[in-house]
């Protein structure tokens, strides 16, 4: 069975895991408001390899979260993964972080009989989300969504989870058609099944062209000119 190194840094959780056949051999995580991803991710990679008693040359592929989520976090994880794959000549597998949330919900006993809307915080009452069917397969596109009464009325019966959903607990209390499963996070270990399936089917990504999935265009503005 393939040995997968998984890196997920697109949310406040910086998560690195090493696994084989869906089993976690070693894992390191830290969640921080100040996004300590840049200083932790490579340290975590070294620590999981040491704990498992393996070398980086032993891995068969690197799976990496590509977002949507934090622009900076996505780039940090992807840069680390690309550097490893380039140096080791190993395949890279980019994983939609919303897919990882769906897998995490399944691993943690999330509802499997309802349509699923994994949600990643995009500030204020906006989230990045993507509709998935009851089996967990994506049936819509990734998009930003404002969480309001109009959306809850239109979406029908479903299940929501992720840090984007967790910030709207008061909203969910008023809509019985929506089940909120709290505390579901984008753990790197939840990437194993998807990554192993992709690797088995030969669906690796292009190392040079794999890019973050931002969810929407970055809001970049020109600084105002100062008066002379």
C-alpha positions in Angstrom: 0.0 0.0 0.0 1.3 3.5 -0.7 2.8 5.7 1.9 1.2 9.2 1.8 2.5 12.4 3.4 -0.5 14.8 3.8 -0.2 18.5 4.3 -3.2 20.8 5.1 -2.6 24.5 5.8 -5.5 26.3 4.2 -7.4 27.0 7.5 -6.3 28.0 11.0 -5.3 24.4 11.5 -1.8 23.5 10.4 -1.9 19.7 10.0 0.6 17.2 8.8 0.1 13.4 8.8 1.8 10.3 7.5 -0.3 7.3 6.6 -0.6 4.0 4.8 -3.7 2.1 3.8 -5.8 4.8 5.6 -4.0 4.3 8.9 -2.3 7.2 10.6 1.4 6.4 11.3 2.2 9.8 12.8 0.5 13.2 13.0 1.2 16.8 14.1 -1.2 19.6 14.4 -1.5 23.1 15.8 -4.3 25.6 15.5 -3.5 29.3 15.8 -5.2 32.6 15.2 -1.8 34.0 14.1 -1.3 31.3 11.4 2.0 29.7 12.5 1.9 27.5 9.4 5.2 28.9 7.8 7.2 28.1 10.9 5.6 24.8 11.7 4.9 22.9 8.5 8.4 21.7 7.7 9.1 21.0 11.3 6.0 18.8 11.4 7.1 17.0 8.3 10.4 16.1 9.9 8.7 15.0 13.1 6.2 12.7 11.6 8.9 11.0 9.5 11.1 10.6 12.6 8.2 9.2 14.7 7.3 6.7 12.1 10.9 5.6 11.7 10.9 6.3 8.0 12.7 8.5 5.5 11.2 11.1 3.1 12.5 8.9 0.3 10.1 6.2 1.5 7.0 8.1 0.7 5.0 7.4 -2.5 3.3 10.7 -2.9 2.5 14.0 -1.2 -1.1 15.1 -0.8 -1.7 18.8 -0.2 -4.7 20.9 0.6 -5.2 23.6 -2.1 -8.1 25.5 -0.6 -10.3 27.3 -0.7 -9.3 29.1 2.4 -6.5 31.3 3.6 -4.6 32.7 0.6 -1.4 32.7 2.6 -2.0 29.3 4.2 -2.7 27.7 0.8 0.5 29.0 -0.7 2.6 27.9 2.3 1.4 24.3 2.2 1.6 24.1 -1.6 5.1 25.5 -1.6 6.2 23.0 1.0 4.6 20.1 -0.9 6.1 21.1 -4.2 9.6 21.5 -2.7 9.4 18.0 -1.4 8.0 16.5 -4.6 10.6 18.2 -6.7 13.5 17.2 -4.5 12.3 13.6 -4.1 10.9 13.1 -7.6 7.5 12.1 -6.1 4.0 12.8 -7.4 1.8 15.5 -5.9 -1.9 15.3 -5.3 -3.8 18.5 -4.7 -6.9 18.0 -2.6 -9.9 20.4 -2.4 -10.1 21.4 1.3 -13.9 21.1 1.1 -13.5 17.5 0.0 -11.2 17.0 3.0 -13.9 18.4 5.3 -16.5 15.9 3.9 -14.0 13.0 4.5 -13.4 14.4 8.1 -17.1 14.5 8.8 -17.4 10.9 7.7 -14.5 9.8 9.9 -16.0 11.7 12.9 -19.5 10.3 12.5 -21.1 13.2 10.6 -24.6 12.6 9.1 -24.4 10.5 5.9 -28.1 10.6 4.9 -28.3 14.3 4.0 -26.8 16.5 1.4 -23.7 18.1 2.7 -22.4 21.7 2.6 -18.9 21.8 4.0 -18.0 25.4 4.8 -14.7 27.3 5.3 -14.7 30.7 7.0 -14.3 33.6 4.5 -14.8 36.3 7.2 -17.9 38.1 8.4 -21.0 35.9 7.4 -19.4 34.7 4.2 -18.0 31.2 3.6 -16.5 29.1 0.8 -18.7 26.1 0.2 -19.6 23.4 -2.3 -22.7 21.2 -2.4 -22.1 17.4 -2.0 -24.7 14.7 -2.2 -25.5 12.2 0.6 -22.7 9.9 -0.4 -20.2 12.8 -0.2 -19.7 13.4 -4.0 -19.5 17.0 -5.1 -22.4 18.1 -7.3 -21.8 21.8 -7.5 -18.9 24.3 -8.0 -16.9 25.9 -5.2 -18.2 29.4 -4.5 -18.4 32.1 -1.8 -21.7 32.2 -0.1 -23.3 34.7 2.4 -25.1 32.8 5.2 -28.5 34.5 5.6 -32.1 33.5 5.9 -32.6 33.6 2.1 -30.0 30.9 1.6 -31.3 28.7 4.4 -34.8 28.9 3.0 -33.6 28.0 -0.5 -31.2 25.2 0.3 -33.7 22.7 1.8 -32.8 19.9 4.1 -29.0 19.4 4.5 -26.0 19.1 6.8 -23.4 21.8 7.4 -20.0 21.7 9.0 -16.6 23.3 9.0 -15.3 26.5 10.7 -17.5 28.5 8.4 -20.6 26.8 9.7 -19.4 26.9 13.3 -19.4 30.7 13.3 -23.2 30.7 12.4 -24.5 28.7 15.3 -27.3 31.2 16.0 -28.5 31.1 12.4 -28.7 27.2 12.5 -30.8 27.3 15.6 -33.6 29.0 13.7 -33.7 26.6 10.7 -34.7 23.1 11.6 -34.2 21.9 8.0 -30.4 22.3 8.5 -28.3 20.1 10.7 -25.1 21.6 12.0 -22.3 19.2 13.0 -19.9 21.3 15.0 -16.1 20.9 15.4 -15.3 19.3 12.0 -11.8 20.4 10.9 -9.7 19.9 7.8 -7.3 17.3 9.3 -4.5 16.0 7.1 -5.4 12.5 8.0 -8.8 12.9 6.3 -6.9 13.3 3.0 -5.6 9.7 2.9 -8.5 7.9 1.3 -8.9 10.5 -1.5 -5.2 10.7 -2.1 -4.7 6.9 -2.2 -7.6 6.6 -4.7 -6.1 9.3 -6.9 -2.7 7.7 -6.8 -4.1 4.2 -7.6 -6.0 5.6 -10.6 -3.0 7.6 -11.9 -4.7 11.0 -11.3 -1.7 12.9 -10.1 -1.4 16.7 -10.6 1.2 18.6 -12.6 3.9 19.7 -10.2 4.6 22.9 -12.1 1.0 24.0 -12.7 -0.8 23.0 -9.5 -2.2 26.2 -8.0 -4.3 27.1 -5.0 -8.1 27.0 -5.3 -8.9 30.5 -3.9 -12.7 30.3 -4.2 -12.8 33.9 -5.4 -10.5 36.6 -6.6 -8.2 38.2 -4.1 -9.3 41.7 -3.0 -6.1 43.6 -4.0 -6.2 47.4 -3.9 -3.6 50.0 -4.7 -2.4 52.0 -1.7 -3.6 55.6 -1.6 -1.1 58.2 -2.6 0.1 60.4 0.2 -0.2 64.1 -0.1 3.1 65.8 -0.8 
